[in-house]
Amino acid sequence: ALGSASAFMPTRMSISSGSGSGIESRRAFGTKLAGVVGGVGVGAMAPSAALAVRPPKFVNKQEGFYETKSGLQIKDAKQGTGKECAVGDRAVYEWEGYTIGYFGRPFEAKGGVKGGAFQSDQDYDRFIVGRGQVVPALEEAIVGMKEGGVRQLVFGTDLGYPFIGDEQEGKLVDPGHDKVGPKPHTFSGMRALNFVLENKGDNVDKTLLLNVKLVRVDQKGSKSF
């Protein structure tokens, strides 16, 4: 189960008082995040609450993460050793999600132990890379990952779930996340995610964290595809 994916959850968040360097969002976010540290192990602490800063301007670059041209922040928590994922492949993956800009609340968490006779391929999510079936952050991050690898992704609304018009209006294109995933598997998870995304105005930071494990790559043209 994500190699104890919760172990990759940042254990501390603090507010930066300076402007610093970081990613400028299309609209102002509701907090500043600094000093996010991902630890590898079992029994990671729950994320601490982020404090509101008004008026916010940046999401600071996270410690241990590298930033791509799109503004996506990535940390390789575990290197994979299997097949490498490319555009056109089907990625079979496992994930966790947190609203790290709003009290670090989980909207998808793998808390149970998997394995044995009860585990099947149905436990995992999947998408074909390059078809827009998941948020742009995940589309970008999955390319180049190898089977067994785990990545942390930190991103704002420009790389997340799509909105109708201005994100401050809180109108999602796909509130059920059926067309653009990943979709939370529980009602409470869906409610936690949408409460943040559908919030109007600049008072709530909609920055998200995903922990993603690439379980399998079905390469385009292969028998398993």
N, C-alpha and C positions, 0 to 999 in steps of 0.2 A: 504494500500500500504506500506508493510514492517513496519507498525507502524511508518510512516514518516521515512523511512529507511535512507534518507539523513541526518537525525539527528545523525546517528551513524557514520558519516564520521569524521575521525580525523580532528580537526580544526587547528592543528599547527604541522609543521615538522621542525626540525632543524638538523644541522650537528654536529656529535660528533667528536671532534678532537682526542680523544684517541682511542686506540684499543678496549677497553671495552670488555664486554662479548656479545655473540650473536651467530648467526647461521652461520657457515662457509659453503658457497655455493660450489657446485661442481666446479664452475668457479667464478672468481671475479665479483662482482656486480659493477654497475656504481655509486652508492652513498652509504652514510651511513644515516640511519634514526634513530632519537632518539626523545623521548618525544612525541610520538603520543598519543593524548588524544581523546577518543570518548565521545561525550556528548549526552545525551538523551533529545530530545525536538524537536521543529519545527524551520525550517529556519536556519539550520547549515551553517556555512561559507564554502565557497569553499576551497578545499585543497590548501595550498600554494606551491610554486614551490620548488622542491628539487634541491640542488646545487651539481654540479659534484665534486667528490673527486677522485683524481688519485694518486697512484693506490689504489682502494678500496679493502677491504678484508672481511668485515663483514656487515651483516644487524643486527643492535643492537636489543636487546630484547626490545619490546615496553611496555611502562608503562600501567599497568592494564591488560596486556595479560599474559596468562600462556603458557608455551611451552611444547609440547608433545615430545615423543621420536623421532619422525620423523623430528622434527624441525619446525613443524607447530605452529604458534602462534594464540591463540584463546582468544577472549573476549566475555563473555556472556552479551550482552547488555540488553537482556530481557529473563527472565526465562519463559518457556512454562508451560502449565498446562494440556495439552491433552495427547494423546497416545504417547509413546516413540518409536522412530525409531530404527530399528535393521536391521542387514544384511538380505537381502531377501525381505524386505518391499519395497513398492513403495513410494518414497518421493515426495510430491507435494510442490513446494517451489516458492518463489519470491526472486529476488536478485538484487543487484547493484554491479558494478565492477569499480575499479579505478586503474590506473597505478601509484601507489603512489611513485614509484621510479623515475618517469619521469613526473614531473610537476603536479602530482595528477589528471590527466585527466580522466574523466568518460568514460567508454566504454559500460556501461549499467547503466541507471539511471531511476528511476520511479518518474517522476515529476508531473504526473497528479493525480487527485483525483479519487479513485475507489469506487465502491459501487453502490447500487441501482439496477435498472433493467438492466443496461448495463454490469454489472460484471458477468462473467461466469467462469467456470472451465478452459476455454481455455486461460484465461489470465496468467496462471501459467505454469511453467516448471515442469518436472517430470523425475525421473529416478529410476531404480531398484537398490537398494544399493548392492554393491559387484560385479557388472558386468562390471565395468570399463567404464561406459557411461559418466562419468564426471571426472574432474581432481582429482588426489589423495587427494588434500587438502579438497575438498568438500566431497568426499567419507568418509574420516576420520572424519570430523567435524560433519556430519549429524547424525552419530551413537550416540545414547544417547540423542539427542535433543528431546524435547517434542513439540507437536503441539502448535503453537503460540509463540514459542521461536525465538529469534533473536541472531545470532552470527556474530562476525566479525572475518575474517580470514586473516592473513598476511603470505605470503609464497613466496618462490623463485621458480625458474624454475624446480627444482627437484621435486616439488609437483604440478607443473602447467601443462600447455599445452605441449604435447610431441613434441620433436624435433628429426630430423634425424641426428644422430651423435652429434657432438659438438654444443652446443647451440650458441656459438659465430658465427657460420656460418649462423644462422638465418633461417634454413630450417625446417619448421613445417611439422610434419607427416600429419596433417589434417588442412590445412589453412582455410577451411570453417567452422571448428569446428562442423561439422555434426556428427562425430563419437564420439568425446570426448568434452563434453560441460563443462560449460554452454556456449551457443552460443549467442553473442549479437544479439538483435532483429532489429537493424538498420544498414544501410550501413556505416553511420558515426561512429557508435560504433565499428563495425568490423574493419574499417580502423584505428581507434585510437589504438585498441588493437594490431593489426598485425604490425602497424608501429613500435611499441616497440619490440614485440617479434621477428620480422624478421630483426631487426637492427643487423649488423655484428660488431663483436669486443666487447671490454669492455667499450665502451663509454656510453652505456645506461644501466641503472639499470632496470631490468625486474621484480622487485618485484611487486606483485599485492595485492590488498585488495578486498575482497568480503564481502558484507553485505548480510546475508542469513536469510530469515524468513521461518520457516517450517510451511506451511499452513495446510497440512493434511498428515496423515500416512495411507496408504492402507496396512494393515498387510497381510502378505503372508497367503493364504488360506481363507481369508475373502471374502465375497460376493462383496465387492467394489474393490477387486484386479483385 
